[in-house]
Amino acid sequence: MTPSTKPVTRLTSAYFRDRGFRQIVATIQGSVLELRCKGLRARETVDIAAIYSFAVKARLADEKAQRKKNKKKKA
């Protein structure tokens, strides 16, 4: 795979309500993801490792809730 050394910006298919209904613009460079609403300058910067960690924790919490739900059904 090609490493992300140069910034790459793409218009996403996601929308967010901020001073209107606007598309989200994503820029990836290195290990950082910058998000902003189209037409606005305010940016939110997040480390990709932090996003991955959050996603893994959310998946594990969901799996734990499903196991607990299935356990209650069996009892």
Secondary structure, 3 states (H helix, E strand, C coil): CCCCCCCEEEEEEEEEECCCEEEEEEEEECCEEEEEECCCCCEEEEEHHHHHHHHHHHHHHHHHHHHHHHHHHHC
